[in-house]
Amino acid sequence: MVNFIQPNNKDIIITTNKITTISDLNIVEKYVKDLNNVDSSNTISPRLSQSKFYLKILDILYCVEDTNLSITADIVKRVIQTTYIFNDVVLTSCLYIIKAFPKSDIAII
C-alpha cells in the first residue's frame, strides 16, 4: 500500500509511511518488468532514497527501562547505528527528545 506515486519520463517515485523491505522492492521491480510497454532491459532496480531530510521517531519510552533516567541522544544514536534499516544514515543535526505529553512516558525524537 502506498500513499503517493509520481511518474515522470524516467522515474517513478513511490511514497509510503511504512518501512520498506527488500521484498517490497522486488515486488515493484517484478511489476514494472512485466509491463508490456516498458523495455525491461533498460530498467534500473528500485532502491530506497539516499537522502532523508526529516526523521521522526514516535512511541519510544522516555525513561530507560527499570530506571528513572531519561533517554539521551547518545542512546538513540547507538540504536540507529545498530539497526539495519538505518545503514549509511548520517545525522546532520542534533537529536531533540521531548515527551509526547507532560504526564506521558512516551518520547518523540
N, C-alpha and C positions, 0 to 999 in steps of 0.2 A: 504494500500500500504506500503510495507516495502522496505528497502534499502539492507538488508543483512540478510540471515538466515544461522545459523551454527548449524547443528545437531551433536550430538555425541551419545554414547551408553546410556546416562542417561538424557540428557537435550537437549533443543532446545533454542538457543539464537536468538532472532529476534531484529534487529536494525532498527530504523526509525528516521527520523528527525522531525516528527510531535509529538505533545503531545498526549500521550496515555490516553484513558479514560477507566473506568471500563467496559463499553460496548464493547470496543475493546478487552479487556482481556477475556470477556465472549465468544466472537466470536471464539477466538483462542482455548479456553477450549472446547467449543462445537465441533469444528472441530476435535481436537485431540481425543476426546472421541468417535467420530463417525467413526474413522478409524478402519478398520477390524483387523489389526494386532497389535493393542495396547490394553493392558489389562487396561480398564478404571478404575478398582477398585484399580489399583496401580499407578495412575497418581496423581501428585500434582497440585493444582490450579496454574495458571500463576500468576506471580507477577512482579512488577517493580524492577529493580536493586536497591539494598540498598546502593550502593556506587557510587558516582559521582566524577570523577576526574577533570572534567572541565565543566564549565557552562558559556556560552557566551550569553549575553542578548543584542539584537540588537533593533534599532529603538525606543529608549527612548528619549524623549525631554531632551536636555542638560540643559535647564533652566527650573526652576519651573514655571508652567503656571502663566501668568499675573505678573511675576516679572523678574528682571534681575539676580536673584540668581541662580547659577549653582546647579545641583542636587548633593547631597552628599551621601557618603557611608551609613550614618545613615538612610537616607530616603529609600534607596534601601533595606537595611536590614529590615526595618519595613514593606515594601511591601512584601518582601519574606516571612516574618513570618506570614502575614495575608492571604497569597494565599494558597489555599488548595493543589495545586499540589506540593508545597514545604514542606509539613508536614514532620517532622523529618529530615529535611536537616540541617546539621551542616556546617557552613562556617569555613574552616580550614586555610584560608589565607585572606589577606586583599583584599578588592574590589578595582579595578582600574577602574576609569571612565575617558574616553577620548572622545573627539569629533571625529565623523566619518571623517570629513574633517574640515579644519580650518574655513571655512565660513559656515559650516553646523550648524543646530540647533538640530541634532540628536547625541545621545551618544552611545557608545559601552561600556558595563560594563564587 
